[in-house]
Amino acid sequence: MDVNKAKRFITDTARPLELAEYRCIFEGGPRRAVAEELKRFQNPDGGFGNALEPDNWNPGSTPITTNDAIIRLYHCGALGEAGDMAEGIARWLRSGEGFLPEKRRWAGSVASNLLYPHAVWWKPGDHEGEGWNPTVSLAAFMACVDGEEKWKELVGEAFRWLESAEKIGGDEVKCFILAHGLLELYGVADVIDLEKGREAVRRAVGLSLCREVEKYGVDYAAGPSAFFCCEGYLPVGIDGLIKADLGAVDRFQMEDGGYDITWQWHTPYEEEFRQAREWWRPRVTMEKLGFYLAFKGGEL
């Protein structure tokens, strides 16, 4: 990887939010700037929408978009800077919007997504509420800031499932990483055994990693680079996968210094997809840069 070209690509092309995240994570920039930029995507009801997740242009609040906001605050160490923003998130989650009571899960996709440009996976289906994305991390957030027993019970149920899970996807395991990290950050020790939970998450990361290394950088496949912000959760014995992913990072850097996305929308919104791709590329490049520096050496 040409590190300097990657950095220039990010600073030249990122949205103000991703630029604030880059400066916070890689240059020691202010965490408050991340919170201030993120606030632009928050709705009056406290939830998040407005294309924070570039593949879903629904302006209304949705569970996964709100979860994405929490992820960004957590990774940048900016939850302490969130203030009213965090209170708004809790207020929206309490409202029950997007929650499926019969399944005790937040929906991954909501019907209003169909009114706006979106990728095909944002269309609601019969599978809504079958997994733990984003329920486990949203419930953990509420267990930390709200403390009601129902949220703690939901997190406990999720981690009991995780301990014996035989299959899990990368996006779902990231929600477990966030959930565990939030419980540690807030010092909430009466929900799960935190050390046992960490081991369960580490095992789940191993399950989610794609072993078909020829897909790295080509398909939507979770390699070790997908978890560059997840120190302490990578399993042992994946040196070969790390080496393969580093090789893909070297091969697939584009002439402009950035990296491309590995997916299509499969919906008729061609212009909007092109815009979303431009929003995504700096974020993907940050992921690759962080992974490269972590395993090749260098300062984040």
C-alpha positions in Angstrom: 0.0 0.0 0.0 1.0 3.5 -0.7 0.1 5.0 2.7 0.5 8.6 1.7 -1.7 8.2 -1.4 -4.4 6.5 0.7 -4.3 9.3 3.3 -4.5 12.0 0.6 -7.5 10.2 -1.0 -9.3 10.2 2.3 -8.7 13.8 3.1 -9.5 14.9 -0.5 -12.8 13.0 -1.0 -14.4 12.0 2.4 -17.6 13.6 3.6 -17.0 15.9 6.6 -18.1 13.1 9.0 -15.7 10.5 7.7 -13.0 13.2 7.5 -13.5 13.9 11.2 -13.4 10.2 11.9 -10.1 9.9 10.0 -8.5 12.8 11.8 -9.7 11.4 15.2 -8.5 7.8 14.6 -5.3 8.4 12.6 -4.2 11.9 13.6 -5.4 12.3 17.2 -7.9 14.8 16.1 -10.8 16.0 18.3 -13.5 13.5 19.2 -16.0 16.3 19.6 -15.7 17.0 15.9 -17.0 13.5 15.1 -20.0 14.0 17.4 -20.7 17.4 15.8 -20.6 16.0 12.3 -22.7 13.0 13.3 -25.3 15.2 14.8 -26.2 16.4 11.2 -27.6 12.9 10.5 -29.8 12.7 13.7 -33.5 13.4 13.5 -35.7 15.3 16.0 -37.0 12.0 17.3 -33.5 11.0 18.3 -32.9 8.3 15.7 -30.6 8.4 12.7 -31.3 8.4 9.0 -30.4 10.8 6.1 -28.0 8.5 4.3 -25.6 8.1 7.2 -25.4 4.5 5.9 -24.7 5.5 2.2 -26.7 2.5 0.7 -30.0 3.6 2.4 -31.2 7.2 1.6 -34.2 7.0 3.9 -34.3 10.3 5.8 -36.3 8.7 8.6 -34.8 7.0 11.6 -34.1 3.3 11.3 -32.6 0.8 13.7 -29.5 -0.1 11.7 -28.7 3.5 10.8 -29.0 4.4 14.5 -26.7 1.5 15.4 -24.2 2.8 12.8 -24.2 6.1 14.7 -23.3 4.3 17.9 -20.6 2.3 16.2 -19.0 5.5 14.9 -19.1 7.2 18.3 -17.7 4.1 20.0 -14.8 3.6 17.5 -13.8 7.2 17.9 -14.0 7.2 21.7 -16.6 9.9 21.3 -19.5 8.5 23.4 -18.5 10.8 26.2 -18.8 13.8 23.8 -22.3 12.7 22.6 -24.3 14.3 25.4 -27.8 15.2 24.1 -27.2 13.0 21.1 -26.9 9.8 23.2 -30.0 10.9 25.2 -31.8 11.2 21.9 -30.8 7.8 20.8 -32.1 6.3 24.0 -35.4 8.2 23.6 -35.9 6.9 20.1 -35.1 3.3 21.1 -37.6 3.6 24.0 -40.3 4.7 21.6 -40.4 1.2 20.1 -40.1 2.5 16.5 -38.7 -0.3 14.3 -39.0 -2.9 17.2 -40.8 -6.1 16.5 -42.4 -7.1 19.9 -43.5 -10.5 18.8 -39.9 -11.4 17.9 -38.2 -9.2 20.6 -35.9 -7.8 17.9 -35.3 -4.5 16.1 -35.9 -4.9 12.3 -33.0 -4.8 10.0 -35.0 -3.1 7.3 -38.2 -1.0 7.5 -41.0 -0.4 5.0 -40.2 3.3 4.6 -36.8 2.4 3.0 -38.7 1.6 -0.2 -39.8 5.2 -0.6 -36.2 6.3 -1.2 -33.1 5.2 -3.1 -31.7 2.1 -1.5 -29.7 -1.1 -2.2 -31.7 -4.3 -2.6 -30.8 -5.6 0.9 -32.7 -2.7 2.5 -36.0 -4.1 1.3 -37.9 -5.6 4.2 -38.6 -9.4 4.1 -40.0 -12.2 6.1 -36.6 -12.7 7.7 -36.8 -9.5 9.7 -36.0 -10.1 13.4 -34.4 -13.5 12.8 -30.8 -12.5 13.7 -29.1 -10.3 16.3 -28.1 -7.5 13.9 -28.6 -4.8 15.2 -30.6 -5.9 18.3 -27.7 -7.1 20.5 -25.8 -3.8 20.3 -28.9 -1.6 20.6 -30.0 -3.5 23.6 -26.5 -3.3 25.1 -26.5 0.5 24.6 -29.8 0.6 26.4 -28.6 -1.7 29.2 -25.7 0.8 29.7 -27.6 4.2 29.5 -31.1 3.1 30.5 -30.5 0.1 32.7 -33.9 -1.5 32.4 -33.9 -5.2 33.1 -35.6 -6.0 29.8 -32.6 -4.8 27.9 -30.2 -6.8 30.0 -32.3 -9.9 29.5 -32.1 -9.4 25.8 -28.3 -9.0 25.8 -28.0 -12.1 28.0 -30.1 -14.1 25.6 -28.0 -13.0 22.6 -24.7 -14.0 24.2 -26.1 -17.4 25.3 -26.9 -18.0 21.7 -23.5 -16.8 20.6 -21.7 -19.3 22.8 -23.0 -22.2 20.7 -23.5 -20.5 17.3 -22.2 -22.5 14.4 -22.5 -19.8 11.8 -22.5 -16.0 11.9 -21.9 -13.2 9.4 -19.4 -10.4 9.7 -22.0 -7.7 10.1 -23.8 -9.6 12.9 -20.5 -10.3 14.8 -19.6 -6.6 14.7 -22.8 -6.0 16.6 -21.6 -8.4 19.3 -18.2 -6.7 19.3 -20.0 -3.4 19.9 -22.3 -4.8 22.6 -19.4 -6.3 24.5 -17.3 -3.1 24.1 -20.1 -1.0 25.4 -20.6 -3.1 28.5 -16.9 -2.9 29.3 -16.8 0.8 28.6 -19.7 1.6 30.9 -18.6 -0.9 33.5 -21.8 -2.9 33.3 -20.8 -6.2 34.8 -24.2 -7.7 35.8 -25.4 -8.6 32.3 -22.9 -11.2 31.1 -19.6 -12.6 32.2 -17.4 -10.1 30.4 -14.4 -12.4 30.0 -16.5 -15.3 28.8 -18.3 -13.0 26.5 -15.1 -11.8 25.0 -14.1 -15.4 24.3 -17.4 -16.0 22.6 -17.0 -13.0 20.4 -13.5 -13.9 19.5 -14.7 -17.4 18.5 -17.5 -15.8 16.5 -15.1 -13.6 14.6 -13.2 -16.7 13.6 -16.5 -18.2 12.3 -17.3 -15.1 10.3 -13.9 -14.8 8.5 -14.0 -15.9 4.9 -11.5 -18.7 4.3 -11.7 -18.3 0.5 -8.9 -15.8 0.3 -9.2 -15.3 -3.4 -12.4 -13.3 -2.6 -10.6 -10.7 -0.6 -10.9 -7.3 -2.3 -13.2 -8.8 -4.9 -16.4 -10.0 -3.2 -18.3 -8.9 -0.1 -16.3 -11.3 2.1 -15.1 -10.6 5.6 -11.4 -10.8 5.8 -9.3 -9.7 8.9 -9.3 -6.1 7.5 -13.0 -5.9 8.2 -12.1 -5.9 12.0 -9.3 -3.5 12.1 -11.0 -1.4 14.8 -11.6 -4.5 17.0 -8.4 -5.0 18.9 -8.7 -7.8 21.4 -11.4 -9.7 19.4 -9.3 -11.3 16.6 -8.8 -15.0 17.2 -5.4 -16.7 17.2 -4.3 -18.9 14.3 -5.3 -16.6 11.4 -1.8 -15.5 10.3 -2.4 -17.0 6.9 -5.7 -15.0 6.4 -3.9 -11.8 7.6 -1.1 -12.3 5.1 -3.7 -13.0 2.3 -5.6 -9.9 3.2 -2.5 -7.7 3.3 -1.7 -9.0 -0.2 -5.2 -8.0 -1.3 -4.6 -4.5 0.2 -1.5 -4.2 -1.9 -3.1 -5.5 -5.1 -6.4 -3.5 -5.1 -5.3 0.0 -4.2 -6.5 2.2 -7.1 -4.5 4.8 -8.9 -6.1 7.6 -6.9 -4.9 6.0 -3.7 -8.3 4.7 -2.6 -10.1 1.4 -2.6 -13.4 0.5 -4.3 -16.5 -1.1 -2.9 -17.2 -4.8 -3.7 -21.0 -4.6 -4.1 -23.8 -3.3 -6.4 -27.2 -2.0 -5.4 -29.2 -4.2 -7.8 -31.9 -1.5 -7.8 -32.8 1.1 -10.5 -31.1 4.0 -8.7 -28.0 4.3 -10.9 -27.1 7.9 -10.2 -27.7 7.5 -6.4 -25.6 4.3 -6.4 -22.7 6.2 -8.0 -23.0 8.9 -5.3 -23.1 6.3 -2.6 -20.0 4.6 -4.0 -18.1 7.9 -3.7 -19.3 8.3 -0.1 -18.2 4.7 0.7 -14.8 4.7 -0.9 -13.1 6.9 1.8 -14.6 4.7 4.5 -13.4 1.5 2.9 -10.0 3.1 2.4 -9.8 4.0 6.2 -10.5 0.3 6.9 -7.7 -0.9 4.7 -5.3 1.8 5.9 -5.9 1.0 9.6 -5.5 -2.8 9.0 -2.3 -2.2 7.0 -0.7 0.0 9.6 -1.7 -2.4 12.4 -0.1 -5.4 10.8 2.7 -3.8 8.7 3.8 -1.4 11.4 3.4 2.3 11.6 1.4 4.9 13.5 -2.4 4.9 13.3 
